[in-house]
Amino acid sequence: MKRKNLFFDILITFFAAIILGIKLSVGTYFWTVEGSNFEIGFPKVYYFQFHVDYLHHGYDINNFLFDGLLTWGIVCCVYFLLKSKFFIQN
C-alpha cells in the first residue's frame, strides 16, 4: 500500500513541476522580451533568440535539464514537507 501511495505522490509532484516549469518559462519570456530578442529559462537560460542582421536562436539542453530537475526537486521538497506537517499518518 505504501508503494502505491509513493508512486502517486511522485506522479503528483511530477505534473505539478511541469505546470510550474511552464509558468516559469512563460514568465521569463515576458520578463526578457524586447522586440524579437528574448530568453527563456530560470535560473539558467535554456533558449534564446536575438536579431542582429537576421534572426539567431539557440538552446542549451543541459540548462533545460538542470531547470527541470531543480523545479521537480523543489516541488518534491515542498510537497512532502507540507504532507508530513499537515497530514500525519501513523
PDB file of N, CA, C and O in Angstrom:
ATOM      1  N   MET A   1       0.815  -1.192   0.000  1.00  0.00           N
ATOM      2  CA  MET A   1       0.000   0.000   0.000  1.00  0.00           C
ATOM      3  C   MET A   1       0.865   1.264   0.000  1.00  0.00           C
ATOM      4  O   MET A   1       0.518   2.244  -0.661  1.00  0.00           O
ATOM      5  N   LYS A   2       1.976   1.256   0.727  1.00  0.00           N
ATOM      6  CA  LYS A   2       2.844   2.425   0.787  1.00  0.00           C
ATOM      7  C   LYS A   2       3.505   2.694  -0.557  1.00  0.00           C
ATOM      8  O   LYS A   2       3.727   3.852  -0.912  1.00  0.00           O
ATOM      9  N   ARG A   3       3.826   1.639  -1.315  1.00  0.00           N
ATOM     10  CA  ARG A   3       4.443   1.825  -2.626  1.00  0.00           C
ATOM     11  C   ARG A   3       3.481   2.524  -3.576  1.00  0.00           C
ATOM     12  O   ARG A   3       3.887   3.363  -4.380  1.00  0.00           O
ATOM     13  N   LYS A   4       2.205   2.173  -3.477  1.00  0.00           N
ATOM     14  CA  LYS A   4       1.203   2.793  -4.329  1.00  0.00           C
ATOM     15  C   LYS A   4       1.059   4.272  -3.982  1.00  0.00           C
ATOM     16  O   LYS A   4       0.952   5.111  -4.876  1.00  0.00           O
ATOM     17  N   ASN A   5       1.056   4.597  -2.689  1.00  0.00           N
ATOM     18  CA  ASN A   5       0.973   5.990  -2.260  1.00  0.00           C
ATOM     19  C   ASN A   5       2.199   6.776  -2.707  1.00  0.00           C
ATOM     20  O   ASN A   5       2.069   7.920  -3.143  1.00  0.00           O
ATOM     21  N   LEU A   6       3.387   6.182  -2.607  1.00  0.00           N
ATOM     22  CA  LEU A   6       4.605   6.854  -3.028  1.00  0.00           C
ATOM     23  C   LEU A   6       4.587   7.104  -4.538  1.00  0.00           C
ATOM     24  O   LEU A   6       5.008   8.164  -5.000  1.00  0.00           O
ATOM     25  N   PHE A   7       4.097   6.118  -5.308  1.00  0.00           N
ATOM     26  CA  PHE A   7       4.001   6.283  -6.755  1.00  0.00           C
ATOM     27  C   PHE A   7       3.092   7.455  -7.107  1.00  0.00           C
ATOM     28  O   PHE A   7       3.439   8.267  -7.965  1.00  0.00           O
ATOM     29  N   PHE A   8       1.930   7.554  -6.456  1.00  0.00           N
ATOM     30  CA  PHE A   8       1.017   8.648  -6.729  1.00  0.00           C
ATOM     31  C   PHE A   8       1.582   9.986  -6.252  1.00  0.00           C
ATOM     32  O   PHE A   8       1.349  11.013  -6.889  1.00  0.00           O
ATOM     33  N   ASP A   9       2.317   9.988  -5.145  1.00  0.00           N
ATOM     34  CA  ASP A   9       2.957  11.221  -4.684  1.00  0.00           C
ATOM     35  C   ASP A   9       3.982  11.713  -5.699  1.00  0.00           C
ATOM     36  O   ASP A   9       4.033  12.905  -6.003  1.00  0.00           O
ATOM     37  N   ILE A  10       4.792  10.809  -6.221  1.00  0.00           N
ATOM     38  CA  ILE A  10       5.789  11.184  -7.225  1.00  0.00           C
ATOM     39  C   ILE A  10       5.113  11.650  -8.502  1.00  0.00           C
ATOM     40  O   ILE A  10       5.579  12.594  -9.141  1.00  0.00           O
ATOM     41  N   LEU A  11       4.027  11.004  -8.879  1.00  0.00           N
ATOM     42  CA  LEU A  11       3.275  11.405 -10.065  1.00  0.00           C
ATOM     43  C   LEU A  11       2.681  12.799  -9.889  1.00  0.00           C
ATOM     44  O   LEU A  11       2.717  13.605 -10.818  1.00  0.00           O
ATOM     45  N   ILE A  12       2.145  13.086  -8.732  1.00  0.00           N
ATOM     46  CA  ILE A  12       1.579  14.409  -8.440  1.00  0.00           C
ATOM     47  C   ILE A  12       2.673  15.469  -8.514  1.00  0.00           C
ATOM     48  O   ILE A  12       2.476  16.520  -9.125  1.00  0.00           O
ATOM     49  N   THR A  13       3.823  15.202  -7.898  1.00  0.00           N
ATOM     50  CA  THR A  13       4.900  16.192  -7.924  1.00  0.00           C
ATOM     51  C   THR A  13       5.454  16.374  -9.333  1.00  0.00           C
ATOM     52  O   THR A  13       5.865  17.476  -9.698  1.00  0.00           O
ATOM     53  N   PHE A  14       5.470  15.311 -10.122  1.00  0.00           N
ATOM     54  CA  PHE A  14       5.953  15.406 -11.497  1.00  0.00           C
ATOM     55  C   PHE A  14       5.080  16.352 -12.317  1.00  0.00           C
ATOM     56  O   PHE A  14       5.597  17.239 -12.997  1.00  0.00           O
ATOM     57  N   PHE A  15       3.764  16.169 -12.259  1.00  0.00           N
ATOM     58  CA  PHE A  15       2.866  17.030 -13.025  1.00  0.00           C
ATOM     59  C   PHE A  15       2.807  18.446 -12.457  1.00  0.00           C
ATOM     60  O   PHE A  15       2.643  19.404 -13.213  1.00  0.00           O
ATOM     61  N   ALA A  16       2.937  18.590 -11.152  1.00  0.00           N
ATOM     62  CA  ALA A  16       2.986  19.932 -10.560  1.00  0.00           C
ATOM     63  C   ALA A  16       4.255  20.656 -10.999  1.00  0.00           C
ATOM     64  O   ALA A  16       4.226  21.863 -11.240  1.00  0.00           O
ATOM     65  N   ALA A  17       5.364  19.934 -11.105  1.00  0.00           N
ATOM     66  CA  ALA A  17       6.614  20.540 -11.570  1.00  0.00           C
ATOM     67  C   ALA A  17       6.520  20.940 -13.038  1.00  0.00           C
ATOM     68  O   ALA A  17       7.082  21.962 -13.433  1.00  0.00           O
ATOM     69  N   ILE A  18       5.823  20.156 -13.849  1.00  0.00           N
ATOM     70  CA  ILE A  18       5.628  20.521 -15.254  1.00  0.00           C
ATOM     71  C   ILE A  18       4.824  21.812 -15.354  1.00  0.00           C
ATOM     72  O   ILE A  18       5.177  22.707 -16.121  1.00  0.00           O
ATOM     73  N   ILE A  19       3.754  21.912 -14.589  1.00  0.00           N
ATOM     74  CA  ILE A  19       2.924  23.125 -14.616  1.00  0.00           C
ATOM     75  C   ILE A  19       3.732  24.327 -14.136  1.00  0.00           C
ATOM     76  O   ILE A  19       3.664  25.396 -14.743  1.00  0.00           O
ATOM     77  N   LEU A  20       4.493  24.170 -13.059  1.00  0.00           N
ATOM     78  CA  LEU A  20       5.322  25.261 -12.561  1.00  0.00           C
ATOM     79  C   LEU A  20       6.397  25.633 -13.575  1.00  0.00           C
ATOM     80  O   LEU A  20       6.682  26.816 -13.762  1.00  0.00           O
ATOM     81  N   GLY A  21       6.991  24.652 -14.225  1.00  0.00           N
ATOM     82  CA  GLY A  21       8.016  24.924 -15.235  1.00  0.00           C
ATOM     83  C   GLY A  21       7.465  25.692 -16.415  1.00  0.00           C
ATOM     84  O   GLY A  21       8.125  26.594 -16.931  1.00  0.00           O
ATOM     85  N   ILE A  22       6.267  25.351 -16.849  1.00  0.00           N
ATOM     86  CA  ILE A  22       5.634  26.085 -17.946  1.00  0.00           C
ATOM     87  C   ILE A  22       5.368  27.523 -17.532  1.00  0.00           C
ATOM     88  O   ILE A  22       5.605  28.449 -18.308  1.00  0.00           O
ATOM     89  N   LYS A  23       4.876  27.712 -16.312  1.00  0.00           N
ATOM     90  CA  LYS A  23       4.610  29.068 -15.832  1.00  0.00           C
ATOM     91  C   LYS A  23       5.896  29.886 -15.726  1.00  0.00           C
ATOM     92  O   LYS A  23       5.905  31.068 -16.068  1.00  0.00           O
ATOM     93  N   LEU A  24       6.976  29.273 -15.257  1.00  0.00           N
ATOM     94  CA  LEU A  24       8.254  29.978 -15.178  1.00  0.00           C
ATOM     95  C   LEU A  24       8.786  30.315 -16.566  1.00  0.00           C
ATOM     96  O   LEU A  24       9.339  31.396 -16.770  1.00  0.00           O
ATOM     97  N   SER A  25       8.628  29.404 -17.518  1.00  0.00           N
ATOM     98  CA  SER A  25       9.096  29.660 -18.880  1.00  0.00           C
ATOM     99  C   SER A  25       8.338  30.811 -19.518  1.00  0.00           C
ATOM    100  O   SER A  25       8.941  31.692 -20.131  1.00  0.00           O
ATOM    101  N   VAL A  26       7.026  30.808 -19.378  1.00  0.00           N
ATOM    102  CA  VAL A  26       6.221  31.907 -19.926  1.00  0.00           C
ATOM    103  C   VAL A  26       6.564  33.211 -19.209  1.00  0.00           C
ATOM    104  O   VAL A  26       6.654  34.265 -19.839  1.00  0.00           O
ATOM    105  N   GLY A  27       6.753  33.138 -17.905  1.00  0.00           N
ATOM    106  CA  GLY A  27       7.122  34.333 -17.141  1.00  0.00           C
ATOM    107  C   GLY A  27       8.463  34.904 -17.562  1.00  0.00           C
ATOM    108  O   GLY A  27       8.595  36.119 -17.710  1.00  0.00           O
ATOM    109  N   THR A  28       9.460  34.051 -17.757  1.00  0.00           N
ATOM    110  CA  THR A  28      10.769  34.557 -18.171  1.00  0.00           C
ATOM    111  C   THR A  28      10.725  35.108 -19.589  1.00  0.00           C
ATOM    112  O   THR A  28      11.478  36.024 -19.919  1.00  0.00           O
ATOM    113  N   TYR A  29       9.863  34.568 -20.419  1.00  0.00           N
ATOM    114  CA  TYR A  29       9.701  35.137 -21.764  1.00  0.00           C
ATOM    115  C   TYR A  29       9.198  36.574 -21.658  1.00  0.00           C
ATOM    116  O   TYR A  29       9.759  37.472 -22.287  1.00  0.00           O
ATOM    117  N   PHE A  30       8.150  36.801 -20.870  1.00  0.00           N
ATOM    118  CA  PHE A  30       7.592  38.142 -20.754  1.00  0.00           C
ATOM    119  C   PHE A  30       8.518  39.099 -20.015  1.00  0.00           C
ATOM    120  O   PHE A  30       8.469  40.304 -20.259  1.00  0.00           O
ATOM    121  N   TRP A  31       9.367  38.587 -19.107  1.00  0.00           N
ATOM    122  CA  TRP A  31      10.314  39.445 -18.404  1.00  0.00           C
ATOM    123  C   TRP A  31      11.433  39.923 -19.321  1.00  0.00           C
ATOM    124  O   TRP A  31      11.950  41.026 -19.142  1.00  0.00           O
ATOM    125  N   THR A  32      11.815  39.096 -20.311  1.00  0.00           N
ATOM    126  CA  THR A  32      13.007  39.406 -21.101  1.00  0.00           C
ATOM    127  C   THR A  32      12.716  39.829 -22.530  1.00  0.00           C
ATOM    128  O   THR A  32      13.653  40.165 -23.255  1.00  0.00           O
ATOM    129  N   VAL A  33      11.464  39.830 -22.972  1.00  0.00           N
ATOM    130  CA  VAL A  33      11.173  40.134 -24.372  1.00  0.00           C
ATOM    131  C   VAL A  33      11.408  41.622 -24.656  1.00  0.00           C
ATOM    132  O   VAL A  33      10.912  42.499 -23.950  1.00  0.00           O
ATOM    133  N   GLU A  34      12.171  41.865 -25.699  1.00  0.00           N
ATOM    134  CA  GLU A  34      12.430  43.218 -26.201  1.00  0.00           C
ATOM    135  C   GLU A  34      12.422  43.121 -27.722  1.00  0.00           C
ATOM    136  O   GLU A  34      13.461  42.883 -28.338  1.00  0.00           O
ATOM    137  N   GLY A  35      11.266  43.304 -28.318  1.00  0.00           N
ATOM    138  CA  GLY A  35      11.151  43.131 -29.763  1.00  0.00           C
ATOM    139  C   GLY A  35      11.267  41.664 -30.124  1.00  0.00           C
ATOM    140  O   GLY A  35      10.472  40.839 -29.675  1.00  0.00           O
ATOM    141  N   SER A  36      12.267  41.342 -30.942  1.00  0.00           N
ATOM    142  CA  SER A  36      12.467  39.937 -31.311  1.00  0.00           C
ATOM    143  C   SER A  36      13.544  39.275 -30.455  1.00  0.00           C
ATOM    144  O   SER A  36      13.907  38.125 -30.705  1.00  0.00           O
ATOM    145  N   ASN A  37      14.059  39.982 -29.450  1.00  0.00           N
ATOM    146  CA  ASN A  37      15.078  39.428 -28.556  1.00  0.00           C
ATOM    147  C   ASN A  37      14.427  38.945 -27.266  1.00  0.00           C
ATOM    148  O   ASN A  37      13.679  39.684 -26.627  1.00  0.00           O
ATOM    149  N   PHE A  38      14.713  37.706 -26.887  1.00  0.00           N
ATOM    150  CA  PHE A  38      14.212  37.204 -25.608  1.00  0.00           C
ATOM    151  C   PHE A  38      15.009  35.987 -25.166  1.00  0.00           C
ATOM    152  O   PHE A  38      15.741  35.378 -25.946  1.00  0.00           O
ATOM    153  N   GLU A  39      14.844  35.651 -23.893  1.00  0.00           N
ATOM    154  CA  GLU A  39      15.473  34.469 -23.289  1.00  0.00           C
ATOM    155  C   GLU A  39      14.423  33.726 -22.493  1.00  0.00           C
ATOM    156  O   GLU A  39      13.525  34.335 -21.912  1.00  0.00           O
ATOM    157  N   ILE A  40      14.538  32.398 -22.467  1.00  0.00           N
ATOM    158  CA  ILE A  40      13.619  31.577 -21.684  1.00  0.00           C
ATOM    159  C   ILE A  40      14.442  30.690 -20.762  1.00  0.00           C
ATOM    160  O   ILE A  40      15.419  30.072 -21.183  1.00  0.00           O
ATOM    161  N   GLY A  41      14.031  30.637 -19.494  1.00  0.00           N
ATOM    162  CA  GLY A  41      14.685  29.774 -18.526  1.00  0.00           C
ATOM    163  C   GLY A  41      14.976  30.495 -17.229  1.00  0.00           C
ATOM    164  O   GLY A  41      15.401  31.651 -17.224  1.00  0.00           O
ATOM    165  N   PHE A  42      14.744  29.802 -16.133  1.00  0.00           N
ATOM    166  CA  PHE A  42      15.066  30.329 -14.817  1.00  0.00           C
ATOM    167  C   PHE A  42      15.468  29.172 -13.926  1.00  0.00           C
ATOM    168  O   PHE A  42      14.703  28.211 -13.846  1.00  0.00           O
ATOM    169  N   PRO A  43      16.571  29.186 -13.269  1.00  0.00           N
ATOM    170  CA  PRO A  43      17.608  30.194 -13.117  1.00  0.00           C
ATOM    171  C   PRO A  43      18.613  30.225 -14.269  1.00  0.00           C
ATOM    172  O   PRO A  43      19.345  31.205 -14.407  1.00  0.00           O
ATOM    173  N   LYS A  44      18.669  29.186 -15.094  1.00  0.00           N
ATOM    174  CA  LYS A  44      19.593  29.173 -16.230  1.00  0.00           C
ATOM    175  C   LYS A  44      18.806  29.316 -17.529  1.00  0.00           C
ATOM    176  O   LYS A  44      17.741  28.719 -17.687  1.00  0.00           O
ATOM    177  N   VAL A  45      19.329  30.097 -18.440  1.00  0.00           N
ATOM    178  CA  VAL A  45      18.670  30.317 -19.730  1.00  0.00           C
ATOM    179  C   VAL A  45      18.923  29.108 -20.614  1.00  0.00           C
ATOM    180  O   VAL A  45      20.072  28.738 -20.856  1.00  0.00           O
ATOM    181  N   TYR A  46      17.838  28.485 -21.101  1.00  0.00           N
ATOM    182  CA  TYR A  46      18.000  27.327 -21.971  1.00  0.00           C
ATOM    183  C   TYR A  46      17.544  27.587 -23.400  1.00  0.00           C
ATOM    184  O   TYR A  46      17.756  26.734 -24.262  1.00  0.00           O
ATOM    185  N   TYR A  47      16.928  28.725 -23.685  1.00  0.00           N
ATOM    186  CA  TYR A  47      16.592  29.096 -25.053  1.00  0.00           C
ATOM    187  C   TYR A  47      16.719  30.599 -25.197  1.00  0.00           C
ATOM    188  O   TYR A  47      16.294  31.357 -24.324  1.00  0.00           O
ATOM    189  N   PHE A  48      17.309  31.027 -26.309  1.00  0.00           N
ATOM    190  CA  PHE A  48      17.457  32.458 -26.550  1.00  0.00           C
ATOM    191  C   PHE A  48      17.242  32.744 -28.026  1.00  0.00           C
ATOM    192  O   PHE A  48      17.465  31.895 -28.889  1.00  0.00           O
ATOM    193  N   GLN A  49      16.803  33.957 -28.287  1.00  0.00           N
ATOM    194  CA  GLN A  49      16.597  34.411 -29.652  1.00  0.00           C
ATOM    195  C   GLN A  49      16.974  35.882 -29.720  1.00  0.00           C
ATOM    196  O   GLN A  49      16.597  36.664 -28.847  1.00  0.00           O
ATOM    197  N   PHE A  50      17.706  36.255 -30.738  1.00  0.00           N
ATOM    198  CA  PHE A  50      18.086  37.647 -30.902  1.00  0.00           C
ATOM    199  C   PHE A  50      18.201  37.972 -32.392  1.00  0.00           C
ATOM    200  O   PHE A  50      18.337  37.085 -33.234  1.00  0.00           O
ATOM    201  N   HIS A  51      18.142  39.266 -32.688  1.00  0.00           N
ATOM    202  CA  HIS A  51      18.160  39.728 -34.063  1.00  0.00           C
ATOM    203  C   HIS A  51      19.321  40.700 -34.239  1.00  0.00           C
ATOM    204  O   HIS A  51      19.358  41.750 -33.598  1.00  0.00           O
ATOM    205  N   VAL A  52      20.267  40.351 -35.105  1.00  0.00           N
ATOM    206  CA  VAL A  52      21.356  41.259 -35.438  1.00  0.00           C
ATOM    207  C   VAL A  52      21.132  41.727 -36.871  1.00  0.00           C
ATOM    208  O   VAL A  52      20.611  42.819 -37.097  1.00  0.00           O
ATOM    209  N   ASP A  53      21.521  40.908 -37.829  1.00  0.00           N
ATOM    210  CA  ASP A  53      21.218  41.204 -39.224  1.00  0.00           C
ATOM    211  C   ASP A  53      20.113  40.269 -39.724  1.00  0.00           C
ATOM    212  O   ASP A  53      19.387  40.603 -40.661  1.00  0.00           O
ATOM    213  N   TYR A  54      19.994  39.120 -39.106  1.00  0.00           N
ATOM    214  CA  TYR A  54      18.872  38.212 -39.301  1.00  0.00           C
ATOM    215  C   TYR A  54      18.638  37.481 -37.985  1.00  0.00           C
ATOM    216  O   TYR A  54      19.443  37.605 -37.062  1.00  0.00           O
ATOM    217  N   LEU A  55      17.572  36.736 -37.886  1.00  0.00           N
ATOM    218  CA  LEU A  55      17.163  36.132 -36.618  1.00  0.00           C
ATOM    219  C   LEU A  55      18.090  34.978 -36.230  1.00  0.00           C
ATOM    220  O   LEU A  55      18.280  34.041 -37.005  1.00  0.00           O
ATOM    221  N   HIS A  56      18.656  35.048 -35.044  1.00  0.00           N
ATOM    222  CA  HIS A  56      19.502  33.996 -34.483  1.00  0.00           C
ATOM    223  C   HIS A  56      18.768  33.379 -33.304  1.00  0.00           C
ATOM    224  O   HIS A  56      18.017  34.060 -32.606  1.00  0.00           O
ATOM    225  N   HIS A  57      18.985  32.094 -33.085  1.00  0.00           N
ATOM    226  CA  HIS A  57      18.400  31.440 -31.923  1.00  0.00           C
ATOM    227  C   HIS A  57      19.269  30.250 -31.533  1.00  0.00           C
ATOM    228  O   HIS A  57      20.096  29.779 -32.313  1.00  0.00           O
ATOM    229  N   GLY A  58      19.063  29.777 -30.309  1.00  0.00           N
ATOM    230  CA  GLY A  58      19.820  28.636 -29.829  1.00  0.00           C
ATOM    231  C   GLY A  58      19.249  28.119 -28.528  1.00  0.00           C
ATOM    232  O   GLY A  58      18.418  28.767 -27.893  1.00  0.00           O
ATOM    233  N   TYR A  59      19.707  26.947 -28.144  1.00  0.00           N
ATOM    234  CA  TYR A  59      19.247  26.341 -26.900  1.00  0.00           C
ATOM    235  C   TYR A  59      20.377  25.564 -26.265  1.00  0.00           C
ATOM    236  O   TYR A  59      21.356  25.217 -26.927  1.00  0.00           O
ATOM    237  N   ASP A  60      20.239  25.292 -24.979  1.00  0.00           N
ATOM    238  CA  ASP A  60      21.214  24.506 -24.229  1.00  0.00           C
ATOM    239  C   ASP A  60      20.449  23.431 -23.458  1.00  0.00           C
ATOM    240  O   ASP A  60      19.753  23.732 -22.488  1.00  0.00           O
ATOM    241  N   ILE A  61      20.582  22.192 -23.891  1.00  0.00           N
ATOM    242  CA  ILE A  61      19.821  21.087 -23.290  1.00  0.00           C
ATOM    243  C   ILE A  61      20.254  20.841 -21.848  1.00  0.00           C
ATOM    244  O   ILE A  61      19.437  20.425 -21.027  1.00  0.00           O
ATOM    245  N   ASN A  62      21.513  21.087 -21.526  1.00  0.00           N
ATOM    246  CA  ASN A  62      21.969  20.884 -20.147  1.00  0.00           C
ATOM    247  C   ASN A  62      21.287  21.863 -19.191  1.00  0.00           C
ATOM    248  O   ASN A  62      20.911  21.481 -18.083  1.00  0.00           O
ATOM    249  N   ASN A  63      21.126  23.112 -19.603  1.00  0.00           N
ATOM    250  CA  ASN A  63      20.420  24.085 -18.765  1.00  0.00           C
ATOM    251  C   ASN A  63      18.949  23.724 -18.637  1.00  0.00           C
ATOM    252  O   ASN A  63      18.354  23.916 -17.577  1.00  0.00           O
ATOM    253  N   PHE A  64      18.351  23.197 -19.716  1.00  0.00           N
ATOM    254  CA  PHE A  64      16.954  22.765 -19.665  1.00  0.00           C
ATOM    255  C   PHE A  64      16.767  21.627 -18.665  1.00  0.00           C
ATOM    256  O   PHE A  64      15.828  21.649 -17.869  1.00  0.00           O
ATOM    257  N   LEU A  65      17.654  20.633 -18.700  1.00  0.00           N
ATOM    258  CA  LEU A  65      17.577  19.516 -17.753  1.00  0.00           C
ATOM    259  C   LEU A  65      17.821  19.982 -16.325  1.00  0.00           C
ATOM    260  O   LEU A  65      17.154  19.526 -15.396  1.00  0.00           O
ATOM    261  N   PHE A  66      18.776  20.892 -16.150  1.00  0.00           N
ATOM    262  CA  PHE A  66      19.047  21.436 -14.815  1.00  0.00           C
ATOM    263  C   PHE A  66      17.817  22.154 -14.263  1.00  0.00           C
ATOM    264  O   PHE A  66      17.438  21.941 -13.112  1.00  0.00           O
ATOM    265  N   ASP A  67      17.191  23.005 -15.086  1.00  0.00           N
ATOM    266  CA  ASP A  67      15.993  23.718 -14.645  1.00  0.00           C
ATOM    267  C   ASP A  67      14.861  22.759 -14.307  1.00  0.00           C
ATOM    268  O   ASP A  67      14.159  22.950 -13.313  1.00  0.00           O
ATOM    269  N   GLY A  68      14.678  21.722 -15.133  1.00  0.00           N
ATOM    270  CA  GLY A  68      13.614  20.749 -14.880  1.00  0.00           C
ATOM    271  C   GLY A  68      13.836  19.969 -13.601  1.00  0.00           C
ATOM    272  O   GLY A  68      12.909  19.799 -12.808  1.00  0.00           O
ATOM    273  N   LEU A  69      15.054  19.493 -13.391  1.00  0.00           N
ATOM    274  CA  LEU A  69      15.352  18.731 -12.167  1.00  0.00           C
ATOM    275  C   LEU A  69      15.287  19.613 -10.927  1.00  0.00           C
ATOM    276  O   LEU A  69      14.825  19.175  -9.874  1.00  0.00           O
ATOM    277  N   LEU A  70      15.746  20.849 -11.047  1.00  0.00           N
ATOM    278  CA  LEU A  70      15.677  21.769  -9.914  1.00  0.00           C
ATOM    279  C   LEU A  70      14.230  22.073  -9.548  1.00  0.00           C
ATOM    280  O   LEU A  70      13.871  22.081  -8.371  1.00  0.00           O
ATOM    281  N   THR A  71      13.406  22.321 -10.551  1.00  0.00           N
ATOM    282  CA  THR A  71      11.986  22.600 -10.302  1.00  0.00           C
ATOM    283  C   THR A  71      11.308  21.388  -9.668  1.00  0.00           C
ATOM    284  O   THR A  71      10.552  21.532  -8.708  1.00  0.00           O
ATOM    285  N   TRP A  72      11.576  20.194 -10.203  1.00  0.00           N
ATOM    286  CA  TRP A  72      10.973  18.988  -9.647  1.00  0.00           C
ATOM    287  C   TRP A  72      11.449  18.746  -8.214  1.00  0.00           C
ATOM    288  O   TRP A  72      10.654  18.352  -7.361  1.00  0.00           O
ATOM    289  N   GLY A  73      12.722  18.973  -7.943  1.00  0.00           N
ATOM    290  CA  GLY A  73      13.253  18.797  -6.591  1.00  0.00           C
ATOM    291  C   GLY A  73      12.620  19.741  -5.584  1.00  0.00           C
ATOM    292  O   GLY A  73      12.294  19.340  -4.467  1.00  0.00           O
ATOM    293  N   ILE A  74      12.446  20.990  -5.981  1.00  0.00           N
ATOM    294  CA  ILE A  74      11.820  21.966  -5.088  1.00  0.00           C
ATOM    295  C   ILE A  74      10.362  21.605  -4.834  1.00  0.00           C
ATOM    296  O   ILE A  74       9.888  21.672  -3.700  1.00  0.00           O
ATOM    297  N   VAL A  75       9.652  21.220  -5.896  1.00  0.00           N
ATOM    298  CA  VAL A  75       8.244  20.823  -5.736  1.00  0.00           C
ATOM    299  C   VAL A  75       8.141  19.602  -4.825  1.00  0.00           C
ATOM    300  O   VAL A  75       7.260  19.552  -3.966  1.00  0.00           O
ATOM    301  N   CYS A  76       9.025  18.618  -4.997  1.00  0.00           N
ATOM    302  CA  CYS A  76       9.009  17.420  -4.132  1.00  0.00           C
ATOM    303  C   CYS A  76       9.244  17.786  -2.674  1.00  0.00           C
ATOM    304  O   CYS A  76       8.533  17.314  -1.787  1.00  0.00           O
ATOM    305  N   CYS A  77      10.241  18.628  -2.429  1.00  0.00           N
ATOM    306  CA  CYS A  77      10.530  19.018  -1.046  1.00  0.00           C
ATOM    307  C   CYS A  77       9.347  19.725  -0.406  1.00  0.00           C
ATOM    308  O   CYS A  77       8.978  19.419   0.728  1.00  0.00           O
ATOM    309  N   VAL A  78       8.753  20.665  -1.122  1.00  0.00           N
ATOM    310  CA  VAL A  78       7.617  21.403  -0.572  1.00  0.00           C
ATOM    311  C   VAL A  78       6.427  20.469  -0.370  1.00  0.00           C
ATOM    312  O   VAL A  78       5.757  20.531   0.661  1.00  0.00           O
ATOM    313  N   TYR A  79       6.162  19.611  -1.344  1.00  0.00           N
ATOM    314  CA  TYR A  79       5.017  18.704  -1.251  1.00  0.00           C
ATOM    315  C   TYR A  79       5.159  17.752  -0.062  1.00  0.00           C
ATOM    316  O   TYR A  79       4.225  17.613   0.728  1.00  0.00           O
ATOM    317  N   PHE A  80       6.311  17.096   0.074  1.00  0.00           N
ATOM    318  CA  PHE A  80       6.478  16.140   1.163  1.00  0.00           C
ATOM    319  C   PHE A  80       6.581  16.830   2.524  1.00  0.00           C
ATOM    320  O   PHE A  80       6.179  16.261   3.538  1.00  0.00           O
ATOM    321  N   LEU A  81       7.115  18.051   2.550  1.00  0.00           N
ATOM    322  CA  LEU A  81       7.144  18.808   3.803  1.00  0.00           C
ATOM    323  C   LEU A  81       5.729  19.169   4.239  1.00  0.00           C
ATOM    324  O   LEU A  81       5.371  18.995   5.403  1.00  0.00           O
ATOM    325  N   LEU A  82       4.928  19.669   3.307  1.00  0.00           N
ATOM    326  CA  LEU A  82       3.545  20.009   3.647  1.00  0.00           C
ATOM    327  C   LEU A  82       2.729  18.768   3.988  1.00  0.00           C
ATOM    328  O   LEU A  82       1.892  18.797   4.890  1.00  0.00           O
ATOM    329  N   LYS A  83       2.972  17.687   3.269  1.00  0.00           N
ATOM    330  CA  LYS A  83       2.233  16.457   3.544  1.00  0.00           C
ATOM    331  C   LYS A  83       2.560  15.907   4.930  1.00  0.00           C
ATOM    332  O   LYS A  83       1.667  15.463   5.651  1.00  0.00           O
ATOM    333  N   SER A  84       3.832  15.935   5.299  1.00  0.00           N
ATOM    334  CA  SER A  84       4.211  15.413   6.617  1.00  0.00           C
ATOM    335  C   SER A  84       3.761  16.348   7.743  1.00  0.00           C
ATOM    336  O   SER A  84       3.487  15.893   8.853  1.00  0.00           O
ATOM    337  N   LYS A  85       3.685  17.639   7.463  1.00  0.00           N
ATOM    338  CA  LYS A  85       3.292  18.576   8.512  1.00  0.00           C
ATOM    339  C   LYS A  85       1.785  18.580   8.741  1.00  0.00           C
ATOM    340  O   LYS A  85       1.339  18.645   9.886  1.00  0.00           O
ATOM    341  N   PHE A  86       0.998  18.511   7.676  1.00  0.00           N
ATOM    342  CA  PHE A  86      -0.448  18.658   7.811  1.00  0.00           C
ATOM    343  C   PHE A  86      -1.213  17.328   7.754  1.00  0.00           C
ATOM    344  O   PHE A  86      -2.348  17.252   8.224  1.00  0.00           O
ATOM    345  N   PHE A  87      -0.620  16.308   7.198  1.00  0.00           N
ATOM    346  CA  PHE A  87      -1.321  15.023   7.046  1.00  0.00           C
ATOM    347  C   PHE A  87      -0.490  13.912   7.670  1.00  0.00           C
ATOM    348  O   PHE A  87      -0.026  13.010   6.974  1.00  0.00           O
ATOM    349  N   ILE A  88      -0.306  13.978   8.965  1.00  0.00           N
ATOM    350  CA  ILE A  88       0.481  12.972   9.662  1.00  0.00           C
ATOM    351  C   ILE A  88      -0.311  11.676   9.704  1.00  0.00           C
ATOM    352  O   ILE A  88      -1.430  11.624  10.216  1.00  0.00           O
ATOM    353  N   GLN A  89       0.305  10.618   9.144  1.00  0.00           N
ATOM    354  CA  GLN A  89      -0.335   9.314   9.107  1.00  0.00           C
ATOM    355  C   GLN A  89       0.487   8.321   9.919  1.00  0.00           C
ATOM    356  O   GLN A  89       1.706   8.244   9.766  1.00  0.00           O
ATOM    357  N   ASN A  90      -0.161   7.588  10.755  1.00  0.00           N
ATOM    358  CA  ASN A  90       0.545   6.598  11.586  1.00  0.00           C
ATOM    359  C   ASN A  90       0.615   5.268  10.895  1.00  0.00           C
ATOM    360  O   ASN A  90       1.172   4.316  11.442  1.00  0.00           O
TER     361      ASN A  90
END
